[in-house]
Amino acid sequence: MSQPEARAWWADVEDLRERIELRRETEQRTQAAVSTAPRAAAPRRTVQITGRPVSAPAPRPLVASRPRPTRAMDAATRRPDRIAGWAALLGLVLVLVSTATH
């Protein structure tokens, strides 16, 4: 690097350095002003101890209710003859497969 190039580079860096130093000084002043300002005391968080971790559970109904059947169970109990028909058809297919492979 020649001397004129070095001087031009130094001038650019010097200009940037001055800006950075000014910014640091202003940041330090604002931090010093903030740290010396009196802080308002934050309200203290308190917990009231009642002896129960959660509220009391809701009372249970006097009559026990049955759970409602699911759709699959409802469909199966509505037409049991259809289930029996599929079981018979599956048995027939198994017999045919076993005789064909024997």
N, C-alpha and C positions, 0 to 999 in steps of 0.2 A: 504494500500500500504506500503510495507516495505521500509526501508531507502535505500538499494541498488537500488531498482526499481525506487524510487523517484529520486535518483541521476542520473540514466541513462536517465530517462525522462527529467530531467532538462538540461542535456548535449545536448540532441537532440533539445530541445526548444531553448537553448542558441545559438546553431549553426544557427538555422533558424532566430532567432532574429537579429543576426549580419548581415546576408544576407539582411534582410528586411531593416535594418537601412542604410546599404551601398547603397541600391537601392534608398531609399528615399533621401539620401544626393545627389546622382547624379541627380535625377529628380529635386530637388530644385535648383541645380547649373544650369542646362540647362534652367529652367524656368526663373531664374534670368538673365541669359545671353540673353535670348530672349526678356525679358521685357525691358532690358536696351539698346538693339540694336535699332538704329533709324529706324523708319518705313518710307517707301516711301509713299508719299501722294497719295491716290487713286484719279484717275481723277473724277471730279465731273460730275454727270449725269445731263444733261440739256435737257429741253423740248422746242421745238420750237412751239410757238402758232401761228396758221395760221388762226383761225376763223372757220374752218370747221372740224368737228370731224372725218369725213371719206372723201375719194375722191368722186368726183362728180359721180352721177349714169350714166350708159351708156344711150345713147339716145334711145328712143323707136322707133320701126319700124313704117313706115307710114301706112302700110297695116296691119290690125288686122288679126291675124291667129286664126283659130278655133282649139280648142283642139282635138286631135285625139281620137276617141272613144275607149273604152276599149274592151277587147276580148269578154266579156260577152255581152256587148251591140251590138258589131259587129255581134255576132252569132245570137242574138235575132232579129235583124233587117234584117238579110239575109234571114231567113226562117220563116215568120210570120204564114204561114199555119201550121207549126209544133206546134207552141204555141197554136193555135186555136184547133188543134186536141187533145192536152193534156188537155185543158180546158173542151172540150166536154166529153172526157173519164172520167175525174174527176167528172163532173156533173152526168154522168150515174152511176158511182160507188156510189155516195152519194144517189141517188134516190133508188138504189137497197138496200143499207144498211138501209135506213129509212123504206122501205116497209117490209124488213125482221124483223126488230125489233118492228114493230107496231103490 
